[in-house]
Amino acid sequence: MRARAAGLAPRTLRARLIAGLLVLLVVTCAAVGFATTAALRHFLVDRLDQQLAESGGRYAASLEHTGQGAGPDTRAQTPGTLGVRLLGGRVTAAGVVDGDADDTDGPDDQDDRITFTPAQQRVLAALPVGGPAGALDLGRVQGHYRVRAVAGRDGDVLVSGLPLRPAEDTVRRLETLELMVFAIAVVAAGAAGALWVRWSLRPLRRVVGMAERVSAMPLASGEVLLAERVPDDDPRTEVGRVGAALNRMLGHVGDALSRRHAVEARLRAFAADASHELRTPVAAVRGHAELALRHPGDVPAPVRHSLERIDAEALRMGAIVEDLLLLARLDAGRPLAEEEVDLTRIALNAVADARAAGPDHRWRLALPEEPVLLRGDEHRLSQVAANLLANARTHTPPGTEVRLQLERVGGQVELSVTDDGPGIAPELLDRVFERFVRGDRARSRATGSTGLGLAIVRAVVQAHGGRVDAASRPGRTVFTVRLP
């Protein structure tokens, strides 16, 4: 029940304010209606009691000695007036004025007679003589009465009564009128309140709109200009204080993002400049090492081994420099070539090159019947496929099956590389696309891995407007590239 009540409760601030306003109005209307009807009922009953006291039991007195000088004027009472004569606690005569012409004929008329049940007789007998009026229920036909007892002339008790039906009808009419008026008032107040709350919450909606626009901005990298500000910053209002605090926070965040962008720009510029400057000396070192290895004279074995190691490390350093330079250019937002690219041919060539580089692995290729074409940079997309296959070959043992699959899914192209190797450690899976992240540092150095291959894959794919994901468990690792 609590869960159901929570589900039915209004969730927005606007709905809560309107609901609260309506609840308060309904409670107020109910209290006013209860108070007015109770006051009216009490007033009408007091008037009946006053009329009974003023009448002095004239109609009941006309029943005391019928035919002994009781004139017709003594019974000219309001229709519905009750008269009862009690002697020794028993009813000896009773009548009700029905408003007909025969009311003046005497109490023996059939239309004027009334009988009482034992319970009603006990109520009549219990009335205090000369005391305050009491209540008497005469059933459905006659209804409720206010009755009062006075002493008769010869030891009997005379009871006079007036019906409560007119007063009850008046109270019911008032209740009906109040119900209609209050219903109209609640509906009108709800509509007016909704408009008023909507108008009053305009500053808050502006704050929400600004926050949503800021939350939709790409803040992870690049230059970010947080020009959005809340126009409502009046410190005298609650929304104004929130807006002012939010504006200050946006200012601090904007400054921090500007400083971060400046640092990133300097680091990218340094990486690009360093990579560019290192290309020449690395090439010179490789050239001198190759020239020394081609010397016609005898070269001692230790010297030849050192020269070979210098050449291998220079080759590896050159690959790292080229990868760093490519990443620096991609980070700087350098535009890629845009031409029609046949991904089917790229996949065929990449698997052929991987099969030649890793003959101990089992290579599989799954292509659609029709060529897959898209707009992009053919060289960089070829590098994506080559890096994914090289990553699978490098980090899986011989005999592992590696499958490259290319297919169209909706409005996208998916290129996936799947292997049945040992998988990626869970603590590395979230960082596998970061730079210089290696699954096995010792083996990576032995096999020539720089730890930049997957970082290049992500940078190239993002530059094409796509994304790349990795999922791994023992016996199955999948890298999926999705391109528009």
C-alpha positions in Angstrom: 0.0 0.0 0.0 2.8 2.4 0.8 4.4 1.8 -2.6 1.1 2.4 -4.3 0.5 5.6 -2.4 4.0 6.7 -3.3 3.4 6.0 -6.9 0.2 8.1 -6.9 1.8 11.0 -5.1 2.6 14.0 -7.3 6.3 14.1 -8.3 7.0 17.6 -9.7 7.1 20.7 -7.5 4.4 22.3 -9.5 2.0 19.3 -9.0 2.8 19.3 -5.3 2.1 23.0 -4.9 -1.2 22.7 -6.7 -2.2 19.6 -4.9 -1.3 21.2 -1.5 -3.3 24.3 -2.4 -6.4 22.2 -3.4 -6.1 20.1 -0.2 -6.0 23.2 2.0 -8.9 24.7 0.1 -11.0 21.5 0.4 -10.3 21.3 4.1 -11.1 25.0 4.6 -14.4 24.6 2.6 -15.3 21.5 4.6 -14.6 23.3 7.9 -16.6 26.4 6.8 -19.5 24.2 5.6 -19.6 22.2 8.8 -19.5 25.3 10.9 -22.2 27.1 9.0 -24.6 24.1 8.8 -24.1 23.4 12.5 -24.7 27.1 13.4 -27.8 27.2 11.2 -29.2 24.0 12.7 -28.6 25.2 16.2 -30.2 28.5 15.4 -33.3 26.9 13.9 -33.7 24.5 16.8 -33.4 27.4 19.3 -36.2 29.2 17.4 -38.4 26.1 17.6 -37.8 25.9 21.3 -38.6 29.6 21.6 -41.8 29.1 19.7 -42.8 26.2 21.9 -42.2 28.3 25.0 -44.2 31.2 23.6 -47.1 29.0 22.5 -47.7 27.8 26.1 -49.1 24.6 24.9 -52.4 26.1 23.5 -53.0 23.2 21.1 -52.3 20.6 23.8 -54.7 22.6 26.1 -57.5 22.3 23.6 -57.3 18.5 24.0 -57.7 18.7 27.8 -61.5 19.1 28.0 -62.9 18.6 24.5 -66.3 20.1 24.1 -66.2 22.2 27.3 -65.7 25.6 26.0 -62.6 25.0 23.9 -63.1 27.3 20.9 -61.6 26.8 17.5 -59.2 29.6 17.8 -57.2 27.7 20.4 -56.3 25.2 17.8 -55.2 27.6 15.0 -51.7 26.5 15.0 -48.9 25.9 12.4 -49.5 22.8 10.3 -47.6 19.9 11.9 -48.0 21.1 15.5 -48.3 18.2 17.9 -50.5 18.2 21.0 -50.5 15.4 23.6 -52.4 15.1 26.9 -50.8 12.8 29.5 -52.6 11.5 32.7 -50.7 9.3 35.0 -48.0 8.8 32.5 -50.4 7.5 29.8 -51.5 9.3 26.7 -55.2 10.1 26.9 -55.4 12.3 23.8 -53.1 13.3 21.0 -53.4 15.1 17.6 -51.4 16.8 14.9 -52.5 19.9 13.0 -52.5 18.8 9.3 -53.6 22.2 7.9 -57.0 21.0 6.6 -60.3 22.9 7.1 -61.4 20.2 9.6 -58.7 21.2 12.1 -61.4 23.4 13.8 -63.9 20.6 14.1 -62.2 19.0 17.1 -59.5 16.6 18.0 -61.6 13.6 17.2 -61.2 14.0 13.4 -59.6 10.9 11.9 -56.9 13.0 10.1 -55.8 14.6 13.4 -55.4 11.5 15.5 -51.9 10.0 16.2 -50.8 6.9 18.1 -47.6 6.4 20.0 -45.4 3.3 20.5 -44.5 2.3 24.0 -41.0 3.7 23.5 -42.4 7.1 22.4 -44.8 7.2 25.3 -41.9 6.6 27.7 -40.1 9.5 26.1 -43.1 11.7 26.5 -43.6 10.7 30.1 -40.0 11.4 30.9 -40.2 15.1 29.7 -39.6 17.5 32.6 -42.7 19.5 33.3 -41.9 23.2 32.6 -38.4 22.2 31.7 -36.4 22.6 28.4 -37.6 21.1 25.2 -36.5 17.6 24.1 -36.4 15.5 20.9 -39.0 13.0 19.8 -38.9 10.7 16.8 -42.3 9.9 15.4 -41.1 7.7 12.5 -40.9 8.2 8.8 -44.3 9.8 8.4 -44.1 12.5 11.0 -40.4 12.8 11.4 -38.5 14.4 14.3 -40.1 16.8 16.7 -39.1 19.2 19.4 -41.5 18.7 22.3 -42.0 20.5 25.6 -44.3 19.6 28.6 -46.3 21.9 30.8 -48.7 21.2 33.7 -52.4 21.0 32.9 -55.4 22.4 34.9 -56.5 19.2 36.6 -53.2 17.3 37.3 -52.5 16.2 33.8 -49.5 17.0 31.6 -49.8 18.8 28.3 -47.1 18.3 25.7 -46.7 20.6 22.7 -44.4 19.9 19.7 -43.2 21.4 16.5 -41.7 19.5 13.6 -38.0 19.6 12.8 -38.6 18.8 9.1 -38.7 22.5 7.9 -35.5 23.2 9.8 -33.9 20.0 8.4 -35.0 21.0 4.9 -33.4 24.4 5.3 -30.2 22.9 6.5 -30.1 20.4 3.6 -30.7 23.2 1.1 -27.8 25.1 2.6 -25.6 22.0 2.4 -26.5 21.5 -1.3 -25.8 25.1 -2.0 -22.5 25.1 -0.2 -21.5 21.9 -2.0 -22.1 23.5 -5.4 -20.4 26.8 -4.4 -17.4 25.0 -2.9 -17.0 22.7 -5.9 -17.0 25.6 -8.2 -14.6 27.5 -6.0 -12.2 24.5 -5.8 -12.2 24.1 -9.6 -11.7 27.8 -10.2 -9.0 28.0 -7.5 -7.3 24.9 -9.0 -7.2 26.5 -12.5 -6.1 29.9 -11.2 -3.6 28.2 -8.8 -2.1 26.2 -11.7 -1.6 29.4 -13.7 -0.2 31.3 -10.7 2.2 28.4 -9.8 3.3 28.1 -13.4 4.0 31.8 -13.6 5.7 31.8 -10.2 8.0 28.9 -11.2 9.3 30.5 -14.4 12.6 31.5 -12.7 13.1 27.9 -11.5 12.3 26.6 -15.0 15.0 28.9 -16.4 17.5 27.5 -13.9 16.5 23.9 -14.9 16.8 24.7 -18.6 20.2 26.2 -18.1 21.4 23.2 -16.1 20.1 20.8 -18.8 22.0 22.7 -21.5 25.2 22.7 -19.5 24.8 19.0 -18.7 24.4 18.3 -22.5 27.8 20.0 -23.3 30.8 17.8 -24.0 33.0 18.7 -21.0 35.4 15.7 -21.1 38.0 17.2 -23.4 38.7 20.1 -25.7 38.0 23.8 -25.3 34.8 24.4 -23.4 33.1 27.8 -23.2 30.6 27.9 -20.3 28.8 31.1 -21.4 25.5 29.9 -19.9 24.3 31.9 -16.9 21.1 32.0 -14.8 19.4 35.4 -15.4 17.6 35.2 -12.1 20.2 35.9 -9.4 18.3 38.2 -7.1 19.6 37.4 -3.5 16.3 38.4 -2.0 14.5 35.3 -3.5 15.2 31.6 -3.0 15.5 30.9 -6.7 17.7 34.0 -7.0 20.1 32.6 -4.4 20.2 29.3 -6.1 20.9 31.0 -9.4 23.6 33.1 -8.0 25.3 30.1 -6.4 25.0 28.2 -9.7 26.5 31.1 -11.6 29.5 31.2 -9.2 29.9 27.4 -9.6 29.8 27.7 -13.4 32.4 30.4 -13.3 34.7 28.2 -11.2 34.1 25.2 -13.5 34.7 27.3 -16.6 38.0 28.6 -15.1 39.1 25.0 -14.3 38.1 23.7 -17.7 40.0 26.6 -19.4 43.1 25.8 -17.4 42.8 22.1 -18.2 42.4 22.9 -21.9 45.5 25.1 -21.7 47.5 22.3 -20.1 46.2 19.8 -22.6 47.1 22.1 -25.5 50.6 22.5 -24.1 51.0 18.8 -23.7 49.7 18.1 -27.2 52.0 20.7 -28.6 54.9 19.3 -26.7 54.1 15.7 -27.8 53.8 16.8 -31.4 56.9 18.9 -31.4 58.9 16.2 -29.5 57.7 13.5 -31.8 58.4 15.6 -34.9 61.9 16.5 -33.6 62.7 12.9 -32.6 62.0 11.6 -36.1 65.3 13.0 -37.5 67.7 11.7 -34.8 66.0 8.3 -34.7 66.3 8.0 -38.4 70.0 9.1 -38.2 70.7 6.5 -35.5 69.1 3.8 -37.6 71.1 4.9 -40.6 74.4 4.8 -38.8 73.6 1.4 -37.3 72.7 -0.1 -40.7 75.8 1.5 -42.3 78.1 0.0 -39.6 76.5 -3.4 -40.0 77.3 -3.2 -43.8 81.0 -2.5 -43.2 83.0 -4.8 -45.4 85.6 -5.5 -42.8 85.4 -7.9 -40.0 83.2 -6.6 -37.1 83.6 -8.3 -33.7 80.6 -10.4 -32.6 79.9 -8.3 -29.5 80.0 -5.1 -31.6 77.7 -6.6 -34.3 75.2 -7.7 -31.5 75.2 -4.2 -30.1 74.7 -2.6 -33.5 71.8 -5.0 -34.2 70.2 -4.1 -30.8 70.7 -0.4 -31.6 68.9 -0.8 -34.9 66.0 -2.8 -33.3 65.5 -0.3 -30.5 65.8 2.6 -33.0 63.1 0.9 -35.1 60.9 0.5 -32.0 61.5 4.1 -31.0 60.6 5.3 -34.5 57.3 3.4 -34.2 56.5 5.0 -30.9 57.4 8.4 -32.2 55.0 7.9 -35.2 52.2 6.7 -33.0 52.6 9.7 -30.6 52.7 12.1 -33.5 49.5 10.6 -34.9 47.7 10.8 -31.5 48.9 14.4 -31.0 47.4 15.3 -34.4 44.1 13.5 -33.7 43.9 15.2 -30.3 44.5 18.5 -31.9 41.4 17.9 -34.1 43.3 17.6 -37.4 40.8 16.8 -40.1 41.0 13.3 -41.6 40.7 12.5 -45.3 37.1 12.0 -46.4 36.7 9.6 -49.3 34.7 6.6 -50.2 36.3 3.6 -48.4 35.6 -0.1 -49.1 35.8 -1.7 -45.7 35.5 -5.1 -47.2 38.8 -4.7 -49.0 40.4 -3.3 -45.9 39.2 -6.4 -43.9 40.6 -8.8 -46.5 44.0 -7.1 -46.6 44.2 -6.8 -42.8 43.5 -10.6 -42.3 46.0 -11.5 -45.1 48.7 -9.4 -43.4 47.8 -10.8 -40.0 48.0 -14.4 -41.3 51.5 -13.7 -42.7 52.6 -12.1 -39.4 51.1 -14.8 -37.2 51.0 -18.2 -39.0 50.6 -20.0 -35.7 47.1 -18.5 -35.2 43.9 -19.6 -36.9 42.4 -16.6 -38.7 38.8 -16.4 -39.7 37.0 -13.8 -41.8 33.2 -13.2 -42.1 32.0 -10.6 -44.7 28.6 -9.7 -46.0 27.7 -10.5 -49.6 27.6 -6.9 -50.7 30.7 -4.6 -50.3 30.5 -2.3 -47.3 31.2 1.3 -48.3 31.4 4.5 -46.1 33.0 7.9 -46.1 36.3 8.2 -44.2 40.1 8.0 -44.2 41.1 4.7 -45.8 44.6 4.7 -44.4 43.5 5.3 -40.8 40.7 2.8 -41.0 43.2 0.2 -42.3 45.3 1.1 -39.3 42.3 0.4 -37.0 41.8 -3.1 -38.4 45.5 -3.9 -38.4 45.9 -2.7 -34.8 43.0 -4.8 -33.6 44.3 -7.9 -35.3 47.9 -7.2 -34.1 46.6 -6.8 -30.5 44.8 -10.2 -30.7 48.0 -11.9 -32.2 50.3 -10.3 -29.6 48.3 -11.1 -26.5 47.1 -14.6 -27.3 49.1 -17.9 -27.4 49.7 -19.8 -30.7 46.7 -21.8 -31.9 44.2 -19.1 -30.8 41.3 -18.6 -33.3 40.9 -14.9 -34.3 37.7 -13.9 -36.2 37.2 -10.6 -38.0 33.5 -10.0 -38.8 32.1 -7.1 -40.8 28.3 -6.4 -41.0 25.7 -3.7 -41.3 23.5 -3.1 -38.2 20.7 -0.6 -38.7 22.3 2.6 -39.9 25.8 1.6 -38.7 28.7 -0.6 -39.7 30.1 -3.0 -37.2 33.6 -4.4 -37.4 34.4 -6.9 -34.6 37.5 -8.9 -33.8 36.9 -11.9 -31.6 39.4 -14.4 -30.1 39.2 -17.4 -27.8 42.3 -16.5 -25.9 42.8 -16.2 -22.1 41.0 -12.8 -22.0 41.8 -9.4 -20.5 42.2 -9.0 -16.7 39.1 -7.3 -15.3 41.2 -4.6 -13.7 42.6 -3.6 -17.1 39.4 -3.9 -19.1 38.2 -0.4 -18.3 41.6 1.1 -19.1 42.5 -1.0 -22.2 42.1 2.0 -24.6 44.3 4.3 -22.6 47.9 5.1 -23.7 50.8 2.9 -22.6 48.5 0.3 -21.0 49.9 -3.2 -21.5 48.4 -6.5 -20.4 51.9 -8.1 -19.9 54.7 -5.5 -19.8 57.5 -7.9 -20.1 55.9 -9.8 -23.0 54.9 -6.6 -24.6 58.4 -5.3 -24.7 59.6 -8.6 -26.0 57.1 -8.6 -28.8 57.5 -4.9 -29.6 54.2 -3.6 -28.4 54.2 0.1 -27.5 50.9 0.2 -25.6 49.5 2.8 -28.1 47.7 0.5 -30.6 44.3 0.5 -28.9 44.6 4.2 -28.0 45.1 4.9 -31.7 42.1 2.7 -32.6 39.8 4.7 -30.2 41.2 8.1 -31.4 40.7 7.2 -35.1 37.2 5.8 -34.5 36.1 8.8 -32.5 37.5 11.1 -35.2 35.1 9.3 -37.7 32.1 9.8 -35.3 32.0 6.2 -34.1 32.8 4.3 -30.9 34.7 1.2 -29.9 33.9 -1.2 -27.1 35.7 -4.1 -25.5 34.2 -7.1 -23.7 36.2 -10.0 -22.3 36.0 -13.2 -20.3 38.2 -16.3 -20.3 37.8 -17.9 -23.7 36.2 -14.9 -25.5 37.4 -11.4 -26.1 35.5 -9.0 -28.5 36.5 -5.6 -29.7 33.6 -4.0 -31.6 34.0 -0.8 -33.8 30.7 1.0 -34.7 30.9 3.5 -37.5 28.1 5.7 -38.9 
